Amino acid sequence: MKKEKEMTIGEVTRNVLKEIRDAIFDSISFDNKPEIPDHLKYGMMEKPPKRARTKGRYRADDKSTKDVNEAWVGGKAPKKKKRKK
């Protein structure tokens, strides 16, 4: 008998929220389904944005390409957080 991997409370919560979200979206019928925002599509940011690397060093952004940020995997930089003074 295989022993199942024990899940943390966070993992259980994420799985339950995914099931609820999927059930809600499945129950709503749209003629043209709206695009699901990334934070819902990827389960409340399961995978944080990663910096692109070359040989262990961070890759720089090429300023000549305005629509793609080469410094981040996926081509989009995360939004900057405001700091309290």
C-alpha positions as a printed Julia matrix, in Angstrom:
85×3 Matrix{Float64}:
   0.0    0.0     0.0
   1.34   3.4    -0.95
   1.32   6.08    1.66
  -0.14   9.32    0.35
   1.9   12.48    0.65
   0.59  14.65    3.46
  -0.47  18.08    2.28
   0.02  21.31    4.16
  -2.92  23.53    5.11
  -1.93  25.97    2.37
  -1.95  23.25   -0.3
  -5.33  21.95    0.86
  -6.75  25.49    0.85
  -5.38  26.19   -2.65
  -6.87  22.94   -3.99
 -10.28  23.69   -2.47
 -10.25  27.23   -3.89
  -9.3   25.87   -7.34
 -12.21  23.42   -7.25
 -14.64  26.15   -6.2
 -13.33  28.52   -8.88
 -13.59  25.84  -11.57
 -17.13  24.95  -10.48
 -18.2   28.6   -10.63
 -16.69  29.17  -14.06
 -18.18  25.9   -15.35
 -21.65  26.83  -14.1
 -21.62  30.22  -15.85
 -22.34  29.97  -19.55
 -20.96  32.69  -21.78
 -21.27  33.01  -25.52
 -17.79  34.46  -25.59
 -15.88  33.31  -22.54
 -13.98  36.2   -20.96
 -10.25  35.94  -20.5
  -9.46  34.72  -17.01
  -6.99  36.98  -15.18
  -3.56  35.51  -14.49
  -3.98  35.57  -10.7
  -7.07  33.34  -11.05
  -5.69  31.21  -13.86
  -2.56  30.25  -11.93
  -4.2   29.76   -8.56
  -3.46  32.99   -6.73
   0.12  33.29   -7.98
   1.41  29.8    -7.25
   4.5   30.5    -9.31
   6.13  33.83   -8.51
   7.82  35.64  -11.41
  11.4   34.55  -12.03
  14.36  36.51  -13.29
  15.89  35.25  -16.51
  19.45  33.98  -16.18
  22.42  33.31  -18.41
  25.18  31.15  -16.94
  24.02  31.92  -13.41
  23.9   35.69  -13.87
  20.81  37.8   -14.3
  19.94  38.71  -17.88
  19.47  42.38  -18.73
  16.47  43.85  -20.51
  16.97  44.89  -24.14
  15.62  48.47  -24.27
  15.08  48.29  -28.05
  12.15  45.89  -27.59
   9.38  47.82  -25.84
   6.79  45.01  -25.65
   9.02  42.26  -24.18
  11.14  42.36  -21.04
  13.98  39.88  -21.51
  15.05  40.22  -17.88
  12.04  38.16  -16.71
  10.92  34.65  -17.68
   7.71  35.03  -19.68
   8.59  38.54  -20.85
   6.66  40.52  -18.22
   8.1   42.13  -15.11
   6.05  42.02  -11.9
   4.41  45.22  -10.74
   6.43  47.21   -8.24
   5.05  47.41   -4.72
   4.63  50.77   -3.05
   6.69  51.28    0.06
   5.46  53.04    3.15
   7.57  55.94    4.31
